Amino acid sequence: MFNLPPDISYNKEQLPNGFAFNFRHSQLGNIGRILLQERPDGQTQILCEVVGDPDDPMTAKRAAIFKPIGIELSNELDVALGGKAQGNPTFVEPPPKSIEKIASKIIPCPKSGRPAALLIFADYAEDVGGLEDYARLMYSNIVELDVPTWVIAPPEGTGRNAAANILKVHPKREPVCKLTPDEFNQRLERIVAKHCI
């Protein structure tokens, strides 16, 4: 019997032609899923998907954690379903997700009007992994704009002193910090002021 590492959780989701087991890391958010799909010949196909854009460096980190789990669990499932566990399962790229609406705001440079920063509002993020999920979902926008980017969780409390977890993801990742709106706005104003210098 395989035991998941303590920082990994999963849930089971019914699909039209089978099941998906979705795996989540406490710090990286969703990392991958194992699909069990029924085939026309009555067999069950086992596929593993690592989530994220292949060009996103964080996808490699998710893969490093998920692939060993995917291999071990796929082999155990194969044996349980009557197969022979013949080595590594098939790892595939996940299909493009439907476009999710994520609140974001481009902060323009006051001099040139060009984008100077991007704020992504992680309205449903409950932990660091949730912030990472929003960064993953917005990866193509982040790369396209190529400006300093933060993912911002909902504030903990109300008022101007209610701090929020904030994750800087571009151009250089930084650890999550907890800032009030005034503290974050001071940092943002300094960066925007340097945009056209």
N, C-alpha and C positions, 0 to 999 in steps of 0.2 A: 504494500500500500504506500502510495506516494503522499508525503506531507508537504504542503506549500510552505515557503518561507513566511515568517510572521508578518512581513510587510506587503504580502500579496493576498488579495481577496478575489473572489469571483462571483458571478451570478450566471444563471442559466436562462436562456431566452429561446422561446419557441419560434421557429422560422417556418415558412410555407412547406419546405421540403426537408425539415430536420430540426436540429437544435444547434445553438451556439453557446459556448461557455466563454464569457467575457472576463478577462483578467485585468486587474487594476493594481498598480503599485502605489503605496502611500505617498511617495514623493514625486513620481513621474506620471501619475494618472493612468489612463487606460494604456495598456502595453500590447495587448493582442487578444486573439480569440481562437478557439478550436471549434471548427465546424464539423458536425456529423450530418452528412447529407445522404438520403436514400437515392440509390441509382436504379435505373429501369430493370437491371438484372437481379434486383433483390439484395444486393450487397450494400454495405454502408461505406461511404467514402469519408476519410478523415483528412481535413485540411487545416493548416495553421496559418493565421494571418498576423503579422506584426503591424500595428497601426502607425500611421504617419507617412509623410512625404519622404520618398527615398533620398531626396536631397537635403532633408533636415538632419543636422548632426544628432539631434536628440533621438531620431529613429534608430540609429545604431545603438544608443544606450538602452532603448526599450528592447531592441532585438537581443542584446547581450543577456538581458535578464529573462526574456520570454522564451527564447529558442530552447534552452535546456529543459524548461518546464514543458514546453510544447512537445518536445521529443519524448520525454519520459511518460507524460500522460497519454500521448497518442499511442505509444507502444502498449501501455497498460490497457487502453480502450480496445486496441486491435485484438489483443489476446482475449479480453472479456467478450468481444463480439464474435469470437471463433476464428480469428485470423492467426497469423504466425509472428507478428511483430518483426517484420523484416528490416529493421533499421530505421532510418530517419523518415519522418512523415514529409508530405509535400508542403513546402512553405510557399504561399502565394501572396501577391500584393492584394490588399483589400480593394473591392470595387469603389469607384468614386462615391462619396457620400452625397446625399441630397444636400442642397445648399441650406445651411442653417443660418438664421439671422442672429448675428452677434453684435451687440451694441459696441460701437467704436467711435472715436473722434480723432480727426486729423487736426493737429494744431499748426496753423500756418505761421510762417516767418512774417513778422510785422513789416519788414523791409521789402522782401521780394514777393511775398504771398505764396511761395512754394511750401510744400509740407516740411515742417521742422521736427515734428514728433507725432507719435501715434499712441493713443490710449485705447486699450481694449478693456471693456467692462465685463468682468466675469461674474455676472449676476447670480449664478447658482454655484459658484465655487465654495466648497466648505472646508477645503484644506489645500496644501501645496499642490497635491496631485490634481485638484480641480483647476488651479491656475495653469498648470502644465497642459491640461486638456484644452483650455481656451487658446493657449499659445500654439498648440499643434493644429487646431482647427483653423487658425488665422495665419499659418505659416506662409502661404503663398502671398498674402497681402503684405506681411511683414517684409519679406524679401523684395517684393516689387517696390514698395515705398522706400526701403533702405534708410530709415530715419530711426533715432532712438525710440524704443517701444517699451511700454510697460503694460502688464496685465494687472488689473486692479480688482480685488475682491470687494464685496459689500462691506461697509464700515461695521464695526462691532459697537453698536450703540447708536445714539443720535447726537446731533449738534456738531459744532466745529471741533470739538475735542475727541470725536469718535474716530479712532484710528482704524485703518484697513491694511490688510496684507497686500503688498505690492511686489511684483516680480518683474525686474528688468530683464528682457529677453533679447534685445538687439541694440546696438551691434555687438555688445559684449554682455554675456549673461552675468547677473549678479545674484547673490543669495536673496531670498525673500526678506523684506524689511516691513516693519509696521510703522506707518506714518499717518498723521492727521492730515486733513485736506490742506491746511496752511503750510505744514512742513513739506508736503509733496509739491505744492504749487511754487514754493520758493525754489526747489530744485529744478522744476520744469522751466520756470522763468529764466534761470541762469543758462540753461541749455538752449532755449529758444533765442535768447539774446546773442549767443555766440554763432548762430546759424550762418549769417552772411558776413562774418568778420574775415 
